[in-house]
């Protein structure tokens, strides 16, 4: 389709402002190629002739749902099972055992996986709990997983993954034990899917009421936000996190110069933070 990749400077500015307003994603000026690559499929799906036509329709019909489609297309959904290894090893050997010891009387744990995309991270946590911590079987576990993308959440709830997705990070033994093959896809069994509660939450907008959290996984999402948004989110997490709880950030993320409420848990060297006592 001719014209799909063409976008004026004004059109690009419209997309940048939309992303900032609706998702707090700060799109750099050199990311035109990204806009063109991700919105091209939206143009074709809607049988439009160009990105310019898509943007013109958005501006003239603000209530037509195109804003959400554009934002969802632009949101990064890269994820995989047991991503980066080290954080999950720290969860297995230090974090979860520590929380189990501290919550032994309550027999309850609240965990939030923010920006969960298509579900590999929360399902990895669920599989870790099921495989490594059988004593938790009698506990009340809230494993909340959220994202702003309705499309990603719909896929996550189904727990169906392509062969290439289960090949990325998922141990073969877990694939055989917990997944059923359906044609070219694999579906996680109902017991593990039932451990996770999925909810639409936009981190840049007001959050719904949530219980105090023992563990918050917010990995590789704040790198897309500007400084003010990062500060605001870290402040809100600090109010949500229990005094001895843990925050897990991505390898390229930090609280340094953003919040004085946290200290890095250095011995683990895996991106974990706790509140300053």
Phi, psi and omega in degrees: 000122183287147175087351185302320187275352184280134180211130179282166177300322180295318178299317180298319178296324178298314180296318180298316180294320179299313181297320181294317182289319187270333185226356182067010177284125180264105184271122181293158183295340182265017184256025178302320181301324181292317178299314182296320182291320186273334180268346176306312178298328178293317178301314182292320181297326182268004178059039175265170186263341184194167173297323178301321179292321177299313182293322178297320180292322177299318186286333182267340181230072186298342181260016188268007177084356180293329180302313180296317180300320180292314180298315181296323179293329184274342182287133179287128181241023179294126180198164176201165181291140175048048186299128173080354174064301187304314178300322181287329175293321177293322175300317184291319189264335187233301192295303182296313176303321179296315180293323178298317180296318183285336183254016186300324180285323181284326183055047179209144176223137175244122183233136179235121171259102181274147182056058189278351181054230186272012166104357184298322181292306180298325178291328175296318177297316180298317179295321177298314179298316183292320185282318191260341187228068181298337180295341180283357183304328181265005182270162172268110183248120170259115176244092183269133178233131185226158175199162177270348183270117178293325179297315180296318180295323178297318177294319182298317181299325180289331181064031179254132185225145177288163181303317181295331180285320178284342177285344185263092172095341184275121177301141183301323181297322178290323179300313181293322186282323191243357183239151174243138182274133176231095183065240180265007181239163178236132179247130177294142185292161188296328182297317180286319178301323182290348178283342187249133174254118181262140182211142177281117178221126173264114185298337183272355180243174182305138180270150174289169177294132179224151177287163175304137186258140174273331182211128176238121175258114181226068189262136171058037176239322182289345178297342181267355184260159174279173188299316182298319180292319177301315180298317182295318181293316179297324178295319180290322177296321180299326178283337182270331186282137175292154187306328180251018179280181183231142170247130177248121177252169178286166184299332181262010184247156181204162172264355184301130181065011178242325181205137176267005185279348187241155168232141179284137178273088191297319185305331182277331180049044184227015177091018180268143179228151172230161179291145174291130183295000000 
